[in-house]
């Protein structure tokens, strides 16, 4: 049987699998187990990185046994989450076992740098954006669509009725202040929120506004943010390093971890965040279980004012030079968040494009920023297309064919036989999947094939 996508009643696949939750149907439909499919380690009762859709089979109960701790909190990201609101559960139909990937990036910066406005532009959310500190105290969590013209072109080719783009989860984290590493401002709560994201987007202010407190120099913003995160990491590293050194007297297998911790300690003691420290890959791997704030990918957004659009290239270059002096290779994107947010509220694509063009912004920086964050997270896209649906499916770079099949449905992964694959642009040039098959242009790939971004596929699986 060929499968290029499975229609699911109730909750869409990409929502059911939000934040890497797998949803398993039991042999009897009394309940659905919810499990973490691709999670980071967690401690205590807090499931790190989990603010997602609680899927419950129509009217039946939720089996907590699959999640480990009864204290794990599952809540809906279909609504704007707040600590004082009810955790909502959306009823869905049981449709077998579903698996999906949705990593998250967090917006980090000083108060009133434009984080909440950027969040609203990305997600269509209603986060409070106000010119006073700590307008955002609790993290806002939403989903941003990843713009992809390949989906649009394939949909036209296939005369598709439904288009589904890839998505990433966005977290609007409260503003950081000097002294956060010592508990100032939102302090430990702020730092804990950062630990839950897979990548960080620094939002740096470069606009002048007398109603907004704090510096308008993006490099000063960067300095404060990096120092606070580095100090918090240094405290964590020093504590673990001392523990590991003591334990190494009995456990000789700790040498690699100690070497990695020492390298991290040296960099952090100099005020260098780890993403700028050029640590060896094996050191980064050793440090991963410690969830250090600066040991994760970083993207920088520099927020300029509406009257400063012509300064964007120079501001980008200045910040990029500062960040990349040690070869960190951090991407820097300048934009006017206020204009991008206003444009995002325009429903008609032509009108939105006209507004952006009127300011000389082309397609706008928002789409570029989302695509950059998507790739920063190590995510790539394969596609399926047909008259019923054209869809972008997210996979991690380096994933092999059966794992990619599992993004659609775990049955496809378990019963995988082979995949028919063609690059999207070659398929567009040929005009149809049928034409590609008749001309022998479809490659037949087995279990060891590593999918490439832009592959269009159908999977063959056993009964």
SULNOR-V302937 format. One record per backbone hydrogen bond with DSSP energy under -0.5 kcal/mol. CO is the residue of the C=O (numbers start at 1). NH is the residue of the N-H. If there is no record, write none. Layout:
# SULNOR-V302937
co={CO;CO}
nh={NH;NH}
This chain:
# SULNOR-V302937
co={1;3;5;5;9;12;12;13;15;17;17;18;20;20;22;22;23;24;28;30;31;32;33;33;35;35;43;45;46;46;47;49;53;54;54;56;57;61;61;62;63;63;64;64;65;67;69;72;73;79;82;86;90;92;96;96;97;98;103;104;104;105;106;106;107;108;109;110;114;115;116;117;118;119;120;122;128;130;132;135;140;142;144;145;148;148;149;150;151;152;153;154;155;155;156;162;164;166;168;169;170;171;171;172;176;177;179;179;180;184;186;186;187;188;189;190;191;192;193;194;198;199;200;200;201;202;202;204;207;209;211;216;217;217;218;219;220;221;222;223;224;225;226;227;228;229;230;231;232;233;234;235;236;237;238;239;240;241;242;243;244;246;247;247;250;251;252;254;255;256;257;258;259;260;261;262;263;264;265;266;267;267;268;271;273;274;274;280;280;281;282;283;284;287;288;292;294;294;297;298;299;300;301;301;302;302;303;305;306;308;309;311;312;313;314;315;316;317;318;319;320;322;323;324;331;333;335;335;336;337;338;339;340;341;342;343;345;348;349;350;351;352;353;354;355;356;356;357;361;364;365;366;367;368;369;370;371;372;373;374;375;378;380;381;382;383;384;387;388;390;391;391;393;395;396;399;400;401;402;403;404;404;405;405;409;409;410;411;413;415;418;419;419;420;421;422;423;424;425;426;427;432;433;434;435;436;436;437;443;443;445;446;449;449;452;454;455;456;458;459;459;460;460}
nh={461;459;4;7;11;15;16;17;18;20;21;21;37;38;24;35;98;33;31;61;26;63;24;35;22;37;46;47;43;48;50;51;55;56;90;92;60;32;63;64;34;66;67;68;68;69;72;74;75;81;85;88;56;58;95;98;410;23;169;198;199;171;108;201;173;203;176;113;118;119;120;121;122;123;124;145;130;132;135;137;172;170;168;147;151;152;153;154;155;156;157;158;159;160;159;390;392;146;144;105;142;107;173;140;111;180;182;184;183;187;189;190;191;192;193;194;195;196;196;197;297;106;202;299;108;204;301;303;209;212;213;218;220;221;222;223;224;225;226;227;228;229;230;231;232;233;234;235;236;237;238;239;240;241;242;243;244;245;246;247;248;249;250;251;252;254;255;258;259;260;261;262;263;264;265;266;267;268;269;270;270;272;271;273;276;277;279;283;284;285;286;287;288;290;291;295;275;296;200;331;202;333;204;303;304;335;206;308;309;311;312;315;316;317;318;319;320;321;322;323;324;325;326;327;300;302;304;337;340;341;342;343;344;345;345;346;347;352;353;354;355;356;357;358;359;359;361;360;364;368;369;370;371;372;373;374;375;376;377;379;378;397;395;454;393;457;391;161;162;164;384;393;382;380;399;451;404;405;406;407;407;408;408;409;412;413;414;415;416;462;460;421;445;458;443;456;427;428;429;430;431;436;437;438;439;441;442;440;421;445;419;449;401;451;455;424;383;422;420;3;461;417;418}
